[in-house]
Amino acid sequence: MGNQHHEEKPWFKFWPPGVPKTIDVKPVPLDTVLRDAAKAFPDAIATTYYDTQLTYAKLDEIADRVATALVKLGLKKGDAVALHFTNVPPCIASYFGVIRAGGVATLISPLFKSLEIKYQLKDSEAKFLVVWEGFDGLYDYDNLPKDTGVKTIIHSSLGNWFMSDPVAADPVSADGQTLYLEDLIRITPPEPPKVAIDPENDLAVLQYTGGTTGMPKGGMLTHYNIVANLHQIVAIFPECEPGKEVMMTALPLYHIYAQSACMNFAILIGANSVLVANPREASELLEAIEKHKITIFPGVAAMFNLLNNHEGIEHADMKSIKYCTSGAGPLPKEVQDKFEKLTGAKLREGYGLTEASPFVSVNPLKGRFKNGTVGLPLPNTDLKIVDMETGTKVLGINEVGELCVKGPQVFQGYYKKPEETRKAIRDGWLFTGDAAIIDDEGYTVIKERLKNMLKYKGHSVYPTEVEALLYEHPAVLECAVIGVPDVDVGENIKAYIVLKPEYLGKVKETEITDWAKKNMAQYKAPRIIEFIEEIPKSRIGKVLHRILRDGKTEMD
């Protein structure tokens, strides 16, 4: 599935050296990624959790045991299995065990409350729920089967995973009544039945979108969608050394960015995934970098900015890092430049979405990169910009419209939502809902989520663009821009700003508005400034503009 007419695509003018324009990806089940890594690097470290490590051979064996146990408990091909974990080894083992058994993995956010969990369990029609016991006090799991289709709940205790061989651990359940993942692993032989998988049509993951409008929707990702996207990622990392890289796995694994960029990518290249529980703690990130010599760091701008501003960071040893990708929102130039100076690493912004498994484009590691853009499309990926009114007219260079994507990574649609699926996929093209341009050199610039775009006196204003400009002010640590309804101008522009510590109490709101009027077009300049202590963000670090639009300035 490659692009045709290479000479017609503007992005091929600056195509990075060493990266093929098209690749041939064999349709295989997703679990073969782990199986192949275990064969190629059996003694290499697959996961590091605090001081405990699992080899690829052991992780593969445990996935076999999980798959065998699930089938014995009644799992049928195509059954959804919900996984509710933080970034811990049993999450990865369960994920591959589910897929190996022919099931469909659907991961639940650790931040979800009871109603949100029940919604995802009901909507996905999950038959099994595998859950970390640390959540037991927060949710009423015993009553879930009455409200959902869940037939079997399997708990997981982390105690056994602090051993090099969880299979040899002692029993977990004292009364023998509660079903524990670790007990199943211990007593079940690694003999999963062979399940016939059609990689191009069978689902591997039911990935729920963020639900910024309405309730979350389950994105249907096939084995081939995910495997193809992984090989597209590998193609743009030609300098990776299989079996030798160390992956920062701090992004939350329930999110598709972390599943692909951290977990699955690491396994495909035989890297060591260093699992970090809290990506919002600079000290935890820094400890992982220094102790384990991280070489690849997928993250978001907020994480890199957090490290940039960590006390004493200039004395830290982060020189082991070679490559970083930033997604889920814009990467301010100031953040990129400072992090690259601190580490010597290459930090590149990319773009993706759940519906594309998720990667669509990235700035090249080798060759030309352009800050403020999301780079060039991955191999086998085609892009176009269409008008936002009808979606039928293809626009030209530097014209703003809706970004559309075509490629093997594009999902199959939303689970049980045919109307939403028809809107999202038209004639094989994924309509992303993002306003963008393709510039004269073939680089894509994301202007805004269409639902975030605001109108000031008839002008289209893109909050992310205003935010990027505000980051140039020396006092601004973080910021977020929204539109406030105004009868005279349509929507007034309001900026929420977190000041750098050294500027607290020393900068007034009028100083920011005056600076903005001098440094950006009048129709873009914020008229209203509010200083707050923290910008509300999702667990992955994406700014939650909807929270601010609702008048809230605290985290959910």
Secondary structure, DSSP 8 states (H G I E B T S, - for coil): ---S-GGG-GGGGG--TT--S--------TTHHHHHHHHH-TTSEEEEETTEEEEHHHHHHHHHHHHHHHHHTT--TT-EEEEE-SS-HHHHHHHHHHHHTT-EEEE--TT--HHHHHHHHHHHTEEEEEEEGGGTTTS-GGGHHHHSS--EEEEE-GGGGGSS-GGGS----SSS-S-BHHHHHHHS-S--------TTTSEEEEEE---SSSS--EEEEEHHHHHHHHHHHHHT-TT--TTT-EEEE-S-TTSHHHIIIIIIHHHHTT-EEEE-S-TT-HHHHHHHHHHHT--EEEE-HHHHHHHHTSTTGGGS--TT--EEEE-SS---HHHHHHHHHHH--EEEEEEE-GGGSSEEEE--SSS---TTS--EE-TT-EEEEE-TTTS-SB--TT--EEEEEESTT----BTT-HHHHHHHEETTEEEEEEEEEE-TTS-EEEEEETTT-EEETTEEE-HHHHHHHHTTSTTEEEEEEEEEEETTTEEEEEEEEEE-GGGTTT--HHHHHHHHHHHS-TTTS-SEEEE-S---B-TT--B-HHHHHTT--S--
